[in-house]
Amino acid sequence: ELVISVLDGYNVCIFAYGQTGSGKTFTMTGPLKDRGCNLKALTDLFARSKQRRSEIRDTITVTVIEVYNEQIRDLLAPPGAPIKKLEVRRNEYGNNHVPGLTTVTVQGDHEVLELM
């Protein structure tokens, strides 16, 4: 249902929270032979987008952040770019977002993996 929501136009966030060493990265990414939840969702997302390409052309974009010690960091910002103070804001529709993030348009899960 997460993937369907993305294709219906909703913003989706897959979020892992926990102390250091608790398995967040393993759960989210997993090893190559047993992909984690975010990589499985990406594979499904691009497969479903391809299936409906004759009816609808999807544009899929990615942002990646890290929240650590209450600081938000843009993980896709170009190297050497000035560090911006990023904050969670509420838009006119009542949705939370982080303005000023680097957004990258992607065509497949392989491109997302390259970004990570």
Salt bridges, closest charged atoms under 4 A:
ASP34 OD1 - LYS40 NZ 3.92
ASP44 OD1 - ARG48 NE 2.89
ASP58 OD1 - ARG52 NH2 2.70
GLU66 OE1 - ARG73 NH1 3.03
GLU87 OE2 - LYS85 NZ 3.36
GLU87 OE1 - ARG89 NH2 2.30
ASP109 OD2 - ARG35 NH1 3.27
GLU111 OE2 - HIS110 NE2 3.97
